[in-house]
């Protein structure tokens, strides 16, 4: 049975970088293959992982709806579409990637979300870990795309707005009765320790960070040069994520 890890939080908080560092850790120390899921319509997890993206679930659905496709005899439209979704898979050694991409219309992600969930349900049994990078805010949680999570990382940047977003996410998880075994707050992009005003706000919101990830110039350089974070050397940020993962995945 796979371990499901999801990442959510405020836009611009470095969710994709944290997701990539989690996958980097699992690639080094994990026991088996990993499925990375980019559930953000502004797909960039593949770039962060050094994987070339050709098709997304959204683009396959759009093509399927726009073109007249000859469905093989004996197959339903739904079954053939599910078969076609395998074209969205990017495979590499020990790590595969599937990307949701854009929805059917300008603002519609409902059907891709439904297919993504079903597709992941069918795939997950083949992987030791499934790691999902969600879009900014609470959209996927509210649509119940992200469910039955073993580890949920709630990411904030070093800002009051960010931790307030996490408080709303925490409330939404309770409201929707989502199955989340454990939540861990990560404060990212911290320059020189937590500002006292932010500490005060976290105390007011009853938020206790599991990890404080320092601002890391090397990660910014890798992003600017389109280099895979899987190849990142040990840095202050990567060591912080590694230490957190060691603690969370330590056998009871």
N, C-alpha and C positions, 0 to 999 in steps of 0.2 A: 504494500500500500504506500502511495506517495505521500510525502510531507508537503503541504500547501502553504506557501509563503506569499503574502500580498503586501504591496506598498501603496500607501495613500497619503494625502496631505495637501498642503497649500501649493498653488502654482508657483513655480520658480524656487521651490525649496530644495531642489536637487534630488528629487525622487528617482530619476533615471540613473543618476550617478550612484546613489545608494543601492539601487537594485543591481547595478552592474558590479559593485563591490561585494554584494552578497553572493552573486553568481561566481565571481572570482574566487571567493572563499570556498564555495562548494566544489568548484572545479579542482581546487588544490587538495581539499580534505574530504569531500563527500564520497559516499560509497558507490554512486552509480550515475546514470545519465540524468541530465537536467532538461526540463522543458521551460524555456523562457517565453512569457506571454506579454506582448505589448498591447495593452488594452486602451492605449491613449490614441485617439484619432490623429493627433499630431505625432506620428510615429517617429521615434528617434532612438529606441532601445537598440535596434540593429546596428546603427552607427556606433553607439557606445560600446557594443560588443564586438565590433569589427566584422559583422555579418552583412552581406549584401542582400537587400530586400528586393524581390521582383514582383510579388503579388501579395495582396492583403485579402482578408475575408470580405471586406467592404467592396473592393474592386471586382472580386469574383462574383459577388451577388449582383453588382451593378451590370456587369457584362451579361450575366445569366438573364437578367430581367429585360435588357435592351435588345438582345439578339434572339433570333429564332434558332433554337438549338434542337438538333435531332437527338432526342432521348432514346437510348437503346431500348429495344423491345423488352418488356418484362420489368422495367424499372419505373418507379414513380418519379415525378419531378423532384420531390423532396430527397429521395434516395440518391438521385443523380447529382443533385446539388451538394449533398454531403460528401459524395465521392470527389467532386471537383474541389472541395475545400482543402483537400490534401495538397493541392498546388500552392497553397499559401505557406506550406512548411519549408523552412530553411534548415537544412541539416548540416551538422558539423560533428567532429569527433567529441563525443561526450556532452554535446549541447545542441539542442534544436530550438528554433524560434518560430512562433506563429504570431502574426500581427493582425489586429482587428482592422485598422484603417478607417476610412470614412464610411458613413451609413448610406442608405439608399437615396436619400434626398439631402438637401442642404443642411438640415438639422435633425435628421432621423437616424438613430442608431439602434432602434428597438429590435428589428429583425436580426441585424448582425450580432447584437448582444445575446439574443436567444440562441442563435446558431453557435456562437462562441462557447456558451455554457455547455451545450450538447456535445460539441466537438471536443472540448476539454475533458468532459466526463468520459468520453470514449478513449481519449489518449492517455489520461493520467496514470492508468494502471501500468503503463510501460516505462514510467520514469520514477526515479527515487525522489526527485524534487520537482515541484512545479512552482515557478516564481513569476508573479504577475505584477507588472508595472501599470498602475491605474492612472487615469487622467486626473487633472487637477480638481480638487474639491471632492464632492460627495456623489457624483453622478453614477458611477458604477455600483457603489454601495446601495444607493436608493433604488436602482434598477435590479438589485439582487444578482448582478453578474458575479460578484465576489461573495461566495458563501463557503461554509464548511472549511474555515481557515485554521490552520495550526498556529501560524505566527503572522500577526498583522503588525507591520511597522508603520507607525503614524509619524510622518516627517514634517518638521517645521524648520524654517530658517530662523535666524536669530532676531525674531521680531515678535511684538505683542500680537499683531494680526495673525501671525502664523500659529501661535499657541491657542488663540481663540478659535481658529479653524479646527484644530485638533479636538477642542472641547465639544464643538458641534458634531464632529465625526463620531466621537465617543457616545454622544447622546443618540445619534442616529442609529448606531449599532444596537443600542439597547431598545430603541423604539421599534426597529424592524425585526428584532429578535434573531439577529444573524448569529450563526454558529461560529464563534471565534474563541478558540481555546486560550489564546494569550495575546495581549496587546503590549507593544513596546514603543514608547515615545523616543524619537531621536531628534535632537536639536542639531541642525546642520549649519555649516558656514559660520562657526563661532570664531571670532577674531582673536580675542585674548581673555577667555573666560566669559561666563554668563554675566550680562549686565544686571545690576541690582534691581532695576525696574522690571526686567523680564523675570527674574527670580520671584519678585513680589507677585507678578501676574500669574505665574505658574502655581505659586502657593495658593492664591485665591481660587484658582480653577482646580485645585487638587491634582496637579499634573507633576509626576515625578519622572524625569527622563531616565531611560535605561542607558543612553549613551549620548555623549556630547562630542560631536565630530568637528574637529578644528578646520578652519578655512585652509584649503590646501592648494597652493599655486600649481603643483604638479598636475593635479586633475584638470585645472583650467587649461594648462598647456596642452594636455592630451586632447581635450575637447577642441581646442583651436586648431590643432594639427590633425584632427580626425583619426587619432590613434586609439586602438582598442584599450579599454580600461582593464581588460583581462591580462594585458601585458604590463600593467602598472607595477613599478617596483614597490617595495614596502615604504609607505609614507605614514605621516601622522594620521591621516584620515583612514587609510586602509587598515592600519593596525588597530584603530578604534573599532572598526566594523568587525575585524577578525576576532578581537577580544569579546565583543558582544555575541557573535555567533558561537564561539567556544563555550560561552556560558549558557546560551539558550539550548544548544544541542547536546550539552553534556548529559550522559545517561543518568537517570534518577537513581 
